[in-house]
């Protein structure tokens, strides 16, 4: 079994940590890093902390518009796949790297497996939604995190094989949370105490590329009742630098601590010890649920609807009043339902890929 895996950003490095070493137990894997995240704060540190095999090839595509970035990835991936001659191309999630990997594989006549298939926000204005829909319809194996994702694909009548495997990101969070607890010194480094602060992440184009939305984000952060640790994504940092009045407001907010992006262990430690998470990240919503941390999603919809239905995630968009009301509510009592595969999704992905390639 020869697999070519295409990855390009932080969540994909995390997901690969659950799958790559298992694939290499039963076959050969070549990893191509597109360079979508080229900053070491969002790239190199995750390979080091999570033990993900270093990429065999780095395309160094860098930043750009979605169309430009995807086009350059496609052009670079075509000769790589021709040289590798894989049995299958593996992609994760919903980024430009995901779509480029799926299209390059399908157009080269190579079957494509999509991990985290079937997730839908039903908001086509999100670049991620378009990426995931197109990737699903280009894929041969659709490996789903949740029953809801399976239902979405059945309604869309996708041509590929649909399988429920659980969530590979959950595997990694459950494995590394105890390690983060023992190794990370993030609370002391950021001057916060357990349960006495909020953790914030925000990087989605819909929130930071539009100045009006960015200003609403700043207003919401200024209104928070507890100290907030805000690791600033390079994309968000660039948008704030282009709006110096908003950057000055945020820098002057007494309760907001702006930091560089975090490594995975420090992020898990800060998340697990926080009063709540405010985020527009899909992956962070799941990680908060797995660690039993209330989540306020800075969007008006989410792909991870199970976390909302379970009462651990509330959609507040960028509304300060909604956020403050949500922070006043206690978390749900009782056990959290098992939603994401119990830490065995990576094994299921490995077994399905091995079975499929053996059948060809």
Order of alpha helices (4+ residues) and beta strands (2+ residues): beta-alpha-beta-alpha-beta-alpha-beta-alpha-beta-alpha-beta-alpha-beta-alpha-alpha-beta-alpha-alpha-beta-alpha-alpha-beta-alpha-beta-alpha-beta-alpha-beta-alpha-alpha
